Structures are given as structure tokens and as C-alpha cells.
Amino acid sequence: MIEWRWAQITLSCHYRRHPWQLVFLLLGLVLGASLMVGVETINQEAKARYALSEQQARAGAGWQIEPRQREGYLPQSLWVSLRRQGIDANPILNAKLIDEQQRPLLIRGVDPLAFLARLEATDAPKKAQPRAWIDRQFASSRGWKPGAHILLDSGDKIGPIALIADLGPWILMDIADVASLTGSRDRVSYLTLPTLTATTRTTLSQQLPANAVLKAQGEATQFGQLSQSFHLNLTALALMALAVSLFLAFNALRFSLSQRAPLIAQLRSLGVSQRAIMTAVIIELMLVGVLAVPISAVLGSYFASAWIPQVQMTLASLYGFEDQLSVQSLWLPMQLSALVTFGAVTLVLVSLYFDPKVALSLGIRSRQLRQQQQGRWLLGLGLALLLALLVLAPRVTTTATALSLCGVLLFAGAAITPYWLQNCCRAVASVPLPGVMGRWIMADLDEQQRTTRVAMIAIMLALAAAVGMRMVVGSFELALTGYLNQRLSADLYIRPPPGQHPLWLQRLNQMPEITRITPFQHQRARIASVPGSIASLGGSGDHYGHLPLKAALPQWQAQLFQEGCLINERSELMAGLTLGQAITIDDSGHPAFECRVVGVFYDYGNLNAQSFISPTMMQRQLGDVPFAGYSLIVQPGQTDAVYQRLLHWLSPSQVIQRKNIRAIATTMFHQTFAVTTALNVLTLMVAAVGLFASLSSVEHHRLNQLATLMALGVGRSQLLLAQLAQLLLIAVFALVVALPLGVGLGYLLLQLVNRVAFGWTMPVHWLMGDWPGLLASLLLALILAALWPLWRLSNSPISKLLRGVT
């Protein structure tokens, strides 16, 4: 025991002379671990809330009455009737509004008396009576202060606002104020009820109108299953950042051990065993890991707190999850940090075994293993992984497996890169360049790539991830734009109060500026056992012509009115449906019925199944389904006039123009990918830090060589430019691998992960026009990262260089 302790003390003294190597080793563990901890803290918190919600639903801890129509309403008279019966029902009125910056707002109207105790604990000016309550964290992300007002795009104002804890993305208001803003008088979104006995539930279910249903809160929602793909995508990106940062940690430890090779040799000559030296190295890295755990936990909780408002908005908008996510203590981040950090430490230690130079320094590998042999072995491994990827990709059926194949692709690229860089540098070494410095640059290129290889692999992976995600975001944006242009074919969309269909049909028919009126009916249902909704439009095939079809039978418009139905792409992929197949529609509050699939349409952004049937079939199978609204096509140049005329009867929130819907959808799209973009940027920053650390850690390897050049009269600026030229050339070689790797990653994400996880397919756009800007930004970051260590080395006095002191 004394032996390894003395070995550990002796080896640790190295960091007194080279403290930056210890800093870079710590950075490598902290940067990636903190990103991973931040993402996993959000994921674990969300999963805990999902489980609690589903547990409460199974236990019957809370109940709610909701409309059978998707996004439908209940009459307020139902709430009044329940209260008269002594049932403690609370009305909820939800709405989506837009602020002046075209950002979506989730509004929830409640009975203030029911929430009085909670609303009193707010941050609000004493003189101002708050009319809206907002979560503190969410308000901070939007820049809202207590007592301020929120200006809507319609010109209305919300406020003054007060801040409250644990409210999520919802803006809480008096239900009367929300009804006034949205024109939703005499109706509510749903009613919440306390715990009910079995007898009360049976009696209540029998008393409810046909368009209402009693459900346990959270019943059949399965938030964990629905949002699994979202959380897996975040985890995959965080793992990417962790992998890039591990290259930084590996590089720092690798160079510190190789620099201590003479010291290790002296310890061995003094009789210190190989086992004692290995134990000392392991303990050294474990101690650094112990130091990294609390730092990673604090940084991870900070990242989680910063990302939670955006993640919460995405979960609420896409999946309907309404609970608040929060980082309440450091206990969970500390646990995750310990797990991730010591897992990373283990990977770094295992990786050292496969590094010939370090293994030789520690005496754990024979001299027969050379760099060239290792490069060929990694090349074979990379090619084998690519072959396995081609074989397995068509057979993938789960999101986790699809994301694993993306990881296999990146690992294969990392395995191929060392052999590629080595052979590229050796191939260009014989290229004649004018002047002595030109010949030195080419001759020394292979040595330079050996010292910066690990950093270049990290940069290559970060760039590949950036290119792949840019393809995904860009292709999705182009597909969404085309989809919205076709799907949003009407000029105006109105949602009048329920029960007024004859009146509104008469009003609209009396407006000569309107050329087509398409009524819209919909109701919740299960389509081939997949939860979703069924809908109906007008009484002719022309009303369905705006749907962006993926595939359809001949004369599908006529067949639609002959017991046919249109299904969205998610229904097709999730249930494995085909054209002409008969499917069952049930769970609509009426007996199940069948229809025949006559077409499949794209439905981006919808995570539920949906089917369109004819109004005749809806009337026959479901009875009188209330009309949810109308889409109107107006004569050119008359849209504004019709809009203003409709405002005589409806509020601005009930009359929506096509351009506003497109703006909302585009804003939600960018918000959904905001966390993804942030993780990509942070990953590139970690890679740049890795290059900086690599160059700062290997100065001693080049001291004598650079000193000789400077003694021969080579200027310091020439030396600096020469080394920058070498780095840029090696970076270009790495980018040659990164670009096709990024394209492959983007293709897998779009054609494999997107299909399996969300039930959508879309055309792949390479977006090569974005590559020059992305590459220029990356090369600029590399130059800035490399400039300081190279300048410091080039400007050291010759006397110090010759003595080997930096």
C-alpha cells in the first residue's frame, strides 16, 4: 500500500509544473457531464411527473369531465348543474393566444376562489391587483416583470401580472377574463372534480350529455410513452456532447502520462511495481472525478433550469402535459453527476489501454503494437460497423434502436478517421512546396496530426452532428412550409359558439365575397386501435382537395363518400395500414364501425392518429356531432373586409387569418428545436476547447524542434503561420470525413428516427448551400482556439525552448 501511495504522490507532483493539464482533464470531465446531467435531470423529472400523473389516474385521485370533441367545449350550464347537486366541480377554460412578438401563449382560465390560497403567494406590486399569474421561471425566460402587462397581437392586454412558483408554461387568469378575450362565453374546456365514489361516478356518467365523458385525470394519456421520442432525442444529443468532451479528458490524461514516461521509467527502475503505478494512475483520475462531480451537478442543474421553460412549452403544446417541471434540489443532479462522471472516468481509463504511446509508457503493452497496426484495426472496425448499419437499418422498429444506429454511424466515423488522417498527411508530404518552410510544413504534418488527432476526431464528430441536425431542421422546415401552404388553403378560419350552425351558415351564405364554406366536425376516437380523432368536412370531394396526399386510390374523392376514409401518415405507420384496407373506428361514445382506407395524407406536427370521413357517414354512425368551425375561401382582395365584418359577431381569437396560423406554426417549430440547437452549439464549443487543450498540453513535444528552427533564423510570425497552416490542413482532412458522416446522420434521423419515433416521413434536403457558412464558422473557431497556445509557444525565448522549459 505504501508503494502505490508514494507512486501516486510522485506522479501527482507533475501537475505543479503543468497545472493546465489538470485543468483540461477536469474540464473534459465537467463539460460533457454537466450537459448530460442537465438533460437527464429534465428527463428524470419529467418521467417522475408522468408516473405520478398516471398513478393518480389509476387511483382515481382526481376526475374530469371533458368533451368528446378534440379541442371541443362543454356548456357552462353543466358546471352550474353539478354545483347545484353538491358536486365540487371547477371549470377550466384553456386558450392559445399570440403576443405582439408572435410568440404563442397558453392561457388557462380558472375560478379564482378555488385557487385563492395559491394565488395569494405571489410576487406582485401591493397597489396593483393582478389579473394574470405566471410562473417565475417562465416569466424570466420571456423577460416579464411583476406588475407589467402583456400586449397581444390583437391589441388587447393581459395584466398586471404576478409571479407564482410551479405554474409551468400556463398563464393563469380569471375564467371570466379569458372568456371575454376569446369570446367563449357560456362554455368551458373541461371540469375538474375531486375523488368520487363508484356510485357517484356511475350516476354522474348517466347524467352527462352525449358530447361529454367522465375520465380519471391523466387516464390513457401515457405521457411517458408519447414523449419518449422527444426525451430520447435530447439524451442522444447530450451523449454526443459527452463523447466529444471525453476526447478532451482522454487527450489531457494521455499527454500528461506520456510526458511523465521518463518519471515512470525511473520509478520502475527503483523497484516500483507496474501494478502500483497503474493503481496510482487510477486513483489520480478517480480523485479528479470526485472533484468533477459537484461541479458537474451545479452546472447541470443550471442548464436544466435554463432549458426547463422551453421543454415545458414543448411538452404542453405537443403532448398536452400540464404539470410543472422543476429542479427542486441538487440531490438528483448529484446522483446523475456521480454516475456519468465515474462512467466517463472508466471509459477514459479503458481507452488508455488502446493508445500505443501511453500503453508503452506504462509498460502494459508490447512494443509490437504500432500506430499503423492500430489504425488498420480501427479502419476494419469502422467498415464492419458501417456494413452492420446497412444490414440492420431496414429492420429497425423502435426509437431507441434507431438512435443507437445513429451512434454506431458516428462511432464508425471516429474509428475510420485516424487511418484517414495518417494516410492523408503522408500522401501530401511529398507535395513540393517552395521554400524551406514549405517543405518543413509538409514533412512535419504527420507528426502534427499525431499530437492533435484526438482533438480533430472530436471536432469531426461535432461538425458531423451539426451538419446532420441542420439537415433535419432544414428539411423539416421546408416540408412544414410546403405542408402549411397546401393544408392552409382557406383565407379565414372561424370558431363560432356551439349550437349556432344554422345561424352561421345563413350569415356566411349571405356574404357574396365568400366563394367556399367548409364546415368542420370532429370527435375523439381510436383509429385501428391508435388514439386520435375522426373529422368531417364538406359534402363534396372538393372540400378535401387541400389535404397533402402521400398516396391514394384512383378516384379517391368519389370512394370517400362510399364508406371510405382518409387517414394521416402516423396512423398508417403506427398501425401498419395499407390502401384499400378496412379499419375499425371505436371509442367515440358510439358503436364501433368500419371504413375503407382510400388515401393517406401528411400530417406534420400531429402526434395522434386522425381520419377524415364523409359527413353522411359521420351523421349515420355518430349522430349529430357539433360543428367546430368553418374555413372560408374569400375573393381576392376581400379578406380584410370579411375579417372586419366577422368581428361584429366574434372576438379576434375566434376569427383567425391564414397568415397568423402559419406564423404560429413556424414559431412553435423554432421553439421545438431551440434546445437541440443549443446542445449543438455547446458541443462545438466543447470540441474547440478540446483543440485548445490539446495544443496547450503538447508544447513540450515540439520545444527542441521549434527552438532549432528559430535558431536557424525562422521568424516567430513565420513559425506561427506555419503551424496554423498545418492545423488548417489537418482540419480540412477531418472535415472531408465529417461532411459525408453528417449527411448520413441527417439521412438516418429523417428517414429512420423520424419515421419510427413520430410517424412522419419527409423529403431529404441536403442544404449544401449552408455548408460554406458552417465550415467557415468552424474554421474560424479552430483558429481562435489554436491561436493562443501556438502564439505562446512561438514567442517563448529561444534559451527557454532549448532548455525544454515553457
N, C-alpha and C positions, 0 to 999 in steps of 0.2 A: 504493500500500500504506500509505503514511504517512497518507493521507486517512482510510481506514476505521479505522485504529488510533486516531487522535485522536477520531474519532466514537464509537468503542467506549468509550474511556476517559471521554469526556464523558457519554455516556448511562449508563454504569455508576455514575457518581457519585450518581445518583438514589437508589440503594439505601442510601447512607449516611444519608440523611434518612428513608428509608422501608424499614428493614431487614425489617419484617414481610412486605412484598410479596415479597421474595426468599425468605423462609422459606416462604410459602404456595406460591410457584412450585415450590420444592424438594419440599414436601410433596405437591403434586399429582402430581409425577413418581414420588416414592418410594412413596407408599401403594399405589396401584394396581399399580405394577411389582413391589413386594415380594410382594403376594398372587399375582400372575401367576407370578412366579419360583418361589414356594413350591409352587404346584400343578404347574407344568411340571417342576420338579425331581423331584417324585414320579413324574409320568408318564414322564419320560425314563429315570429309574432303573428303573421297572417294565418299560418296553419293552426296556431293555438286558438285564434278567434274563430276560424272556420269550425274547428272541432267543438268549441263551446256553443256556437250557434246551432249546430246540428244536434248536440246533446240536449240543449234546451228544447229543441223541436221534438225530439223523441220523448222527453219527459213531460211535454205538454205544459212547460212553464209559462208560455205566452201564446196567445192566439190572435189571429187577424182575419178580418173579412175583406176579401178583395174581389174585384170584378173578374169575370171570366174573360173579358176582352183584354188583349195585350195593350197596355197603356190606356186602359179604359177608366171610367169613373163610376162612383156609386152616388145615388141621390142622398142629399143631406137629411132627407126625411127619415132614412133608415137609422141614422145615428140618433135622431130625436126619439124614434120609436123604441130603440134599445134602452136609452136612458130612462124613459118612462116605465120600462119594465124592470128597472133597478139594476141593469147590467152596466158596469162601469166601462163603457166604450169611449175611446178617444179618437177624434178624427185627425187624419193626416192628409194634407194636400201638397203633393210634390209638383214642381215645375222646373223647367230648364229655361233660363233667360241668358241674355248676352250683354256683357258690359260694353262700355264705349270703346275698349280696345279689342273688341271681337273675341273676348275670352268667355267660354261657357261658364255659367253659374248654376249650381244645383241648389234650388230653393225648396225649403220644407216649411209648410205652414202647419202650426200646432195650436192647440188650446193653451194659452199662456198660463191659465190657472193650474193645469195638470203638470206644467213644468216649472211652477213658480219657485220651488226650493232650489232647483238647479240654476235658474236664470238669475237668482239674486247674487250668486258668487261670480260676479263679472268685473272686468276692468272697464268702467265707463265713467265719463265725467259726471260729477254729482248733480250738476244743474240740468243735464240733458237726459231725457227719458229715452232709453234705447228702444229702437223699433226693429233691430236685427241683431242676432247673436252669431258670432263667428268664432271658430277655433283659433286660438292664439297662434299656433304654428302655421296654419293655413293663411291667416291674415298677414303674418310676417313674410311669407313667400310671395304674397301679392302686393306688399307694401302698404297695407291699410292700417290706420291708426285708430284708437278708441275715439269715438265721437265724430268720426268722418262719415261722409256719405259716399255711396257707390252710384255712379252715373251709368244708367243702362243705355243701350243703343237706341231705344225707343224715345229717349229724352226723360224718362221717369227716374226717380232717385230712390235709393234704399238707404235707410239710416234715420238718425245716427246709429252707429254700430257699437256694440260692446263685445269684448273678448271673453271667451269662456274656454275651459280646458276640455279635451277629449270629445270634440264635436265632429271631427273628420272634415270632409270637404263640403258639408252641408251648411247653408246659411239658414238659420232658424228665424222664423218670423211668426207673427200673429196670423192665424189662418184667415182672418178677415182681410188683412192687408194683402196676402197672397192672392186671395180671390178677387180683390179689386184690381191688382196688377194684371192678372191673367184672364179676367172675365169669366172666372169659374164659379160664379155664384150658385148656391144651392147644390153643390156637388163636392165630393171628396175623393181622394185617390184610394184610400183604404181606411179601415177602422182597426185599432188595436184593442185587445181585450186581455184581462188577467187570466189566471188559471181557472179553467172551467171543469165542472164535474161531467161525468159521462152523460148523465141525464140532461144537464143543461145544454151540452153540445148537441145531443140528438134533437132536443126541442128546438134549439136555435136553427139548426140546419134545415129543419122542416119549414120554418117561418121565413127563411130568406127568399128573396125574389130569384127568378130564374137566372139573372145575369150576375149573381153573387155566389161566392163559395167560401166556406169556413175552412181555414187551414192553420196548422201549428206554425208559429213564426220560424222561418227557415226551413219549412217542410219541403223536401225534394229539391232543395236548391243546390246542394252538393257543391258549395263554393270551392272546396279543395280540388274536386275533380275538374270543374270548369276552368279554374285559373291555374291548373298545374302547368300548362304550357308556358304561360307568362312567367311563372317563377323559375321554371327550368331554363328559360332563355336568359334571365338575369344571372342565374347560377353559372351557366356556361360562359357568359362574358366575364364574370368575376374570376372563374377558374383560368380564363385566358390571361387576365391581369396577374394572377398569382403565378402562373407558369413563367411569364416574362420576368417578373421580379425574382423568381428563383434562379434564373440565369445570372442576375446581378449578384445574388448571395453566393452562388457557386463560383462565379468568377473571382469575387473578393477572397474567398477562402482558398481557392486554387492558387492564386498568386501569392497569398501570404505563406502558404505551405511550401510552394516552390522556392520562394525567397529564403525560407528557413531550412532549405535542404542541407546546406553545409552544417548548420547547427544540429540538425537531426543526425547527420553522419557523425558528428563529434560525440553526441550522446550515445550512439550505438557503439562507438569505439571505447567509450568509458564503461561499457557493460550494461547500459540501459536496454532492457528487452524491447523487442518490437511490439509486444502486447502492451507494455507500459506506455509507449509512445502513442499507440492507437487509442488507448484509454484516455490519455491526456488530451488528444485532439477532439475526441467525442465529448468529453466534459467541457472543453473550451466552447464548443458550439452549443452545447446544452445551456451553459451559463448565458451565452448571448441570447439564446431562445427565451430564457427566463426573463431577461431584461426586455425582450421584444413583446412579451405577452401583454403587460399592462399598457404599453404604448399603443399596440395594435387595437386593444379593446377600446381605449379612449377615442382614437381616430376612427375606428369602425362605428362606434356609437354616434360620432359626429356626422359621418357620411350617412348613416341610416336616418338620423333626424333631418338632415338636409333633403334626402330623397323621399321621405315618407309622404309629404303633401302631394307630390306628383304621382307616386304609386297609388295613394289613396284615391285620387281623382280617376285614375285609370281603372282601378277595381270597381269603383262605384259606377262609372259610365259604361264599361263593357260587361261587367258581371253582376251588377246590382248589389254588390256587397256594401253594407252601410255602417258596419262597426268601425270604431276608431282604432287605428294602429298607433302605437307609441313606444318609445324606448323608456321604460319606467325605471330601470336600474342598470348598473354595469355588470350584474351577475351573468346574464345571458351572453353579452359580448365577451366577458372574461372567459367563460367556458368555451365559446367558439374560438376565441383567440388562442387559447391553450391548445385546442385540438388542431387548428390549422397550422399554428406556428411549429409545434413539435412534429407534425406530419411533414411540414416543409423541411425541417432540420433533418429528418430521416432520409428524405429524398436527396438532399444535398450530400449527405454522407455516403449514400449508395452510389450517387453519381461520381463521387471522387474515385471510387474503385475502378471506374471505366476510363479514367483520364490517365494516359500513359505517363505523363510527366510527374504528376502527383504520386501515382502509384509507385513509380520508381524511387521518388524521394523518400517515401515511407517504407520502401522495401517490401511491399505486399504483392508486387507483380514481377515477373521476369523481364529481362531486357529484350526478349524476343518479340514482345508486343510493340510494334512500332505504329507511328501515326498513320502511315499509309494503310496498314492492315486494318486498323480501327476504322478508317474512312471507308474502306471497301465493305467491311462488315455492316456499317451503318447504311451504306448505299443499298446493300442487299435487303436489309430490314425494311428500309423505306419503300423499295419497289414491291416487296412482298405485301406490305400494308396497303399499298395502292391497288394491288391485284385483289386482295381480300375486300377492299372497299367496293370495287366494281361488281364483285360477286354478291355481296350482302345488300347493297343499296336497294335493289328491286324488291327485296323480301321484308323490308322494314315496315312495322305496323304500329310502333309506339314512339312517343316523343322522346323518351329517354334514349332509346336505341338510335334514333335519328341524330340526336345531338352527339351521341357517342361516336358515330361515324364521322361527324364534323371534327371531333377531337382527333380521331385516327388520321384524317387527312392532314391536319396541322402537324401531328407528330411525324408523319411520313415526310413532310416538307422539311422539318427540323433535322431529321435523320439524313436526308439527302444533301443538305446544304454544306456540311464540312467537306465532303468529297468534291462537290461542285466548286467551292471557293478555292480549294487547294489546286485543282487542275486548271481553273481559270487563271490564277496567279502565275502558275508555272508556264501556261501557254503564252501569256503576254510577256514573260520575262525575256524572251528572245526578240521582241519587237525593238528595232533600233530607234532610239531617240537621240536627238542632237545634244551634245554636251556631256560632260562628266556627270552632272547632277541627274540628267535624264536617264543615263544608264544606271546610276545608283538607285533611282526610284524604282525602275523595273526589276533590278536584281534583288532589291530588298523587299519587294512586295510580298513574297511568300512568308518571310519572317514576320512582317507586319500583320498579315491575315491570321497567323497562328496566335498572336497575342490579343487580337480583337475578335476572334472567331465567335466566341460565346456571345459577346455583345451584338455582333452582326446577326446571329441567329435570332436573338430576342427582338431586334429591330425588324427583321424579316417577318417574324410572326405577328408583331404588332401592325405592320403595314398590311399584311395579308388579311388580318381581321378587319382593318379599316376599309380596305377595298371591298371585301365581302359584304360588310354591313352597308356600305354606300350603295352597292348593287341592290341590296334588299330594300333599303329605304327609297332609292330612286325608282326601282321597278314598281314598288307598291304605290308610290306617289303617282306615277304615270298611269298605272292601272286604275287607281282610285279616281283620278281626274277623268279618264275616259268613261269609267263606270258612272260617275255622277252626271256627266254631260248627257249620257243616254237615259239613265234612270230618272233624273230630274227633268222630265220633258215639259212639265206644266210650268206656267208662269207664276201661279199663285196656289197656295195650299191653305185651306181654311178648316178650322175645327169649331163649328158652332155648338151651342149647348145641346145635349142629347134630347131626343124626343121631338125635335122640330124638323124632321126630314121633309114632310110635305110643304111646310112654310118656306124652307130654304130652297127647295127645288123650284118652287114658284118664283121666288125672288131672283134666283140665278137665271132662270129661263127668260125673265123679263129684261135682262141686260143684253142688248144686241152686241156689245163688244166681246162677249164671251162666245167662243166658237165651239168649245167642247167642255162638257161637265162630266167628270168621272167620280162617281161616289165610291167610298171605301168602307168596307166592313171587315172586321177581323175578330178572331176569338182564339183563346189559348186551346191547344190540343197537342196530342202526340202523333207524330207522323212516322209510321213504320217503327214505333217504339222509341223514337227520338223526340225529346221535349221541344216544343216550339209553338207555332200558331198557324192557323189557316186564315186565308183572306179571300176577298172577292172584290172585283172592280165592276166595270160597267157591263151592260148586256150584250156587247158585241166584241169580236176579236180585236178590233182597233184599240180598245182600251188597254190591251196587254202588249201592244206592239213596242212599248218603250223598254220592256224588260230585256236586259242584255243576255241573250241566249248563248249557252255553251253548246248545247245540242238539242235537237228537236225532231219529232217525226214529221213526215210530209203532211201538209195541210193541218198543222197542229192547232191553228186557231179554230177550225171547224170541229176538230176532235175534242177540244177543250169543253165544248158545250154538249158533248156526247159522253158524259161520265168520265171525262178526262181531268187531269190536274197537272199543274206545273210545280216543280219542286226546286228549291235552291241547291246550290252545289254542295253545301255542307250536308244536307240530307242524303244526297247521292253518295258521297264519300263515306260518311259515318255509318250508314245503313247498307252500303253496297248495292244500291238500287240501279236499275237499268231502264232504258226507254221501253215502253210497252208493258212494263211490269205492273201488276195490280198491287196496291199498297192499302194498308188499313189505317184509318184515322179514328182515334178514340180519345178518351179523357177530355171531352169537350162539354160534359154535362148532359150529353145525349147519347143514344146508342151508337156503337161503332159502325162505320160504313167504309166502303171501298171505292177507290177511283184508280184510273189507269194513268201512268206517267206518260205524258205526251211531250214534255220538254224539261230541260234543266237550265236554270239561269244563274249567272254570277250574282253573289250577294255579299260583297266585301264588307267587313265590319260587323256582320251579324253572326253571333256565336250560337245561334239557335236554329233549329230546323224551321222552314217555312214552306207553305204550299198555297198556290192560288187555285181556286175552283170557281165555277161559274155561279152567278147569283141564283140561278134556278136550283142548282144542287144545294147551295147553302140554305135556301129557303125550305127545300124539301127535307134536308137532313137535320138542320139546326133550328128551324123556325124563324121567328122574327129577331134577327141579330141587329142590334142598334147600329146606325151609321156613325162611323167615327169621324168622317170629314169628307172633303171634296178637293180634287185637284182641278184647276181651271186653266184652259188654254185661251189666251186673250189675243185679240187682233194686234198686229204690230203697232207699237207706239201708244197703246191704250192701257198698259199695265198700271201705271201710276194713277190714272184716273179711276180705274176699277178698284184699286187698292184703297184710295181715299174714300170712295163711296162705301166700301165694305166696313170701313172704320166707324160708320154711323151706327152699325149694329154690333160690331165686335171690337174687342180690345186688340192692340198691336200684337200681343202674344198669340192671338187666335188667327191672325192673318199673316202668313209667312211668305216672303218672296223667295224665288228660286236662288237668287244670289246670296241671300242670307243663310240658307241651308247649306250651300256649297262652302261658304266661309266657316260655318260651324264645323262641318265635317273635316275641312282642311286643318283647322285649329286643333281639333281633337286628335287628328293624325300626328301632327307635330308634337303634341304633348305626350302621346303614347310612346314615341321614340326618343323622348328627351333624356330619360335615364340611360338608354342604350348609347346615345351619342356621348353622354358624359363619361360612361365607362370606357368607350373607345379612346377618347381624348386622354383620359388618365393612363390608359395602357401605353399609349405612345409616349407620354411623359415619363413613365417608368422606364421604357426602353431607352430614351435619351439619357436619363440618369445613369442607366447601366453602361452606356458608352463612356460617359464622363468618368464613372468609377473605374472602368477597365483601363482607360488611358492614364488615370492618376495612379493606378496600382502597379503599373508595369514599367514605370520610369527607369527603375534600376536595371532592367534588362538591356536597355539601349544606351546607358551612360557612356561606356567606353567607346562605342561606335560613333555616337554623335560628337564626343569630345575629339576623336581623331579627325572627323570631318571639319570641325571648327578650327582645329589646329592647322589643318591644311589650307585654311583661308576661306572656307564656305561661310557666307554671311548668315546671321541669325534669321533674317527675313527669308532668305532662300531656304534655310532648313525648315522653317515653319511652313512655308508654302509647299515644300516637297512632301512633308508628312501629311498635310491636308489633302494634297493631290492623291496620295496613296489611300487615305481613308475614303475619299470620294469614289475612287475606282473600285475599291473593295465593296463599298456600299452599292454601287451600280450592279456589281455581280450578284449581290444578295437580292437586290430588287428584281433581277431577272427571274429569280425563283418566287419572290413574293407576289408578283402580279398574276401569273397563272394560278398560284395557290389561292390567292384571294378570289379570283374568278371561280375556281372550283368550289370554294367555300360558299360564295354567294349563290351558286347554282344549287348546291345541296340545301341551303337554307330556304330557297324559294320553291324548289321542286320536290323536296323531301320533307323538311321540317314543317314548312308552311302547310303542306297538304295533310300531314299526319296530325299536327297539333291543332290547326284551326279549321280544316276542311275547305281551304281555298287553294286554287291554282291561278297562276297568272303568267303572262309572257316575261321572259328574262331579258332585261335590257343591260347591255354591258357598260353603258355610260363611260365610254373611253374618253370622252371629252373632259371628264372630271379628273382624269389621271394626271395630266401635267401639273395642275394646281396642287393636287395631293402630294405628288412626288417632289415638287419644288418646296413645299412647306416642310416635308420631312427632311430633305437635304439641308435646308436652312437650319432646322433644329439640330441636325447632326453637326453642322459646322459650329454652331454656337456651343454645343455640348463639348466638342473636342478642342475648341479654341484655347480655353484657359489652361488645361494641362499641357498642351503642346507648346503654348507660349511660355509657360513656366519652365518647361524643360529646355526650350531653345534659348532662353535668356539666362540660364544658370551660368556662372563664371566657369571658364574652362578648367581652372585649377580644381574647383569642386567636382566637376564632371570626371576629371582624371583620377581623383581620389575616391570616386564612387559615392560621393555624398550629395544628396539633393537639398 
